[in-house]
Amino acid sequence: MGANHSHNHSHSPLHGHASGHSHGHAPGHGHSHAPADFGRAFAIGVVLNSIFVAVEAIYGFFSGSMALVADAGHNLSDVLSLLIAWAASIMAARPASARFTWGFKSSSILAALANAGLLLVAIGAILIETLRRFVEPAEVQGTTMIVVAGIGVVINTATALLFMRGRKHDINIRGAFLHMAADALVSVGVVMAGILIVLTGKSWIDPLTSLVIVAVIAWGTWGLLKDSVKMGLLAVPDRIDEAEVRGWLASLPGVSAVHDLHIWPMSTTETAFTAHLVMPSGHPGDAFLNEIAHELDERWHIHHATVQVETGENCTLHAGAI
């Protein structure tokens, strides 16, 4: 991040982060508590949903309900997604090493990507079977649909509530929450479809409901896929305005220019930052760096800041300047 520029940084001892700004502190910083706070939630969610998948799939096949089978397939992908998210949250809390100097924080981003891909596979499989059911309609037991899907509403709602408080701060936890919340809504739809089948005897309602389920899953998957891909490409997090950060740095006393500014997600909960500040009047001291680190954390929740001070005006003219 600036070490490969054509000019020589002879003042490298002066760059860096303030001594009071802690790094490698995920467990104690308040931004990445997934293993401690959500380990039990993941365990409960996996057990409850695994049992329900088996029950729903069995009754779906025996009752002839493609909607139940589709929902079971979706729930199975959710169990796998919970396992992936759980593993990633544990990995993200592991300490850094000489080889992995950031630790395994970015595993949570990989988990979000994997979950999005998993859902796309589930969508394709369910869609193929649903379209086949339109061509070859089968008799459906509406009462069984109502009872089994009703159980699903309870289980999925309970699981979603376990992840509700963490959904705004961690895309990995948000993915788990969205999976469960969507499942609860889908199960409500299956219950309603079962009632309509009992009242009307129209079997086409079942595959139609399955198509609606696919649409709901696809909608949620698109958002998760888009966000996780942006994180994988190290895009500036949506909540941070890069121009605003740059403008604030440029306005600091003694700063004549800002270049090589980079803001990127280290994980689904932590953000890293580097920047070069051109200060012709000289290095202002560690207190200045301390204050920058503090303000970046307070204003934009940027937890890992590295600032390099340069005293030569010509530093902004090299090819790497942005």
Protein Blocks (a to p, Z undefined) as FASTA:
>chain_A
ZZacfbdcfklmmgccdfklcghilmmnopammlmmmmmmmmmmmmmmmmmmmmmmmmmm
mnopaklmmmmmmmmmmmmmmmmmmmmmmmmmpccdfklmnljmlmmmmmmmmmmmmmmm
mmmmmmmmmmmmmmmgcdddfklmmmmmmmmmmmmmmmmmmmmmmmmmomklmmmmmmmm
mmmmmmmmmmmmmmmmmmnopaklmmmmmmmmmmmmmmmmmmmmmmmmmmmnopacfklc
fklmmmmmmmpghiabdchiacddfblmbccdddddddfkbpebjklmmmmmmmmmmmno
pabdcddddfbfklmmpmkbZZ
